[in-house]
């Protein structure tokens, strides 16, 4: 049993960490780093889409959350962790691969997107509406990044996706990132918590350590 002093000083305890689903590609590695730094702190990981993690934060089911743009509610305090670029991917033999892509040509393709409630889906919709000035496009929704990647590799269409989810496929040449103005879309990862809650000593220690890592746990292309 952990001593009262260890719990009080943040050297032991339970920290519930919520991560949006796009972050599942680096979240396990982050938990490993936390376990090495704080062997007596248990980091419990919850993964879900943006709406689900915000709901968990609202319900106080997680103490800390990793996501893109911090939500307006609940009121929160955030720390910038590092860059989170988004790219449009295609199969290597896709007609748009290999050259600069015209927005009008892109909008004629089948666009594969995440489900409603996903931060990536929100970003995709805003980007396509901006470059197309409201031009309609054919969109297929899928509920996981893995399914989207396999659909694009199979030639079903193209997709706007977090670069962090396709690092291995881009390295291996199974996917390519399209070249067009405005890409990659530069966004950022944040670590946040409710500003109306006092973090436990263990959660404060974890928050400070993750901030000090300065994004070293994020994938690199």
TAQUIJO-V647333 format. One record per run of one state. SS is the DSSP state (2 for helix, 1 for strand, 0 for the rest). FROM is the first residue (numbers start at 1). LEN is the number of residues. If there is no record, write none. Layout:
SS,FROM,LEN ; SS,FROM,LEN
This chain:
0,1,3 ; 2,4,6 ; 0,10,3 ; 1,13,8 ; 2,21,17 ; 0,38,3 ; 1,41,8 ; 0,49,1 ; 2,50,9 ; 0,59,5 ; 1,64,4 ; 0,68,8 ; 1,76,15 ; 0,91,9 ; 1,100,1 ; 0,101,2 ; 2,103,4 ; 0,107,4 ; 1,111,4 ; 0,115,4 ; 2,119,14 ; 0,133,6 ; 1,139,4 ; 0,143,2 ; 2,145,9 ; 0,154,4 ; 1,158,5 ; 2,163,3 ; 0,166,1 ; 2,167,6 ; 0,173,3 ; 1,176,2 ; 0,178,1 ; 1,179,1 ; 0,180,5 ; 1,185,10 ; 0,195,6 ; 2,201,13 ; 0,214,8
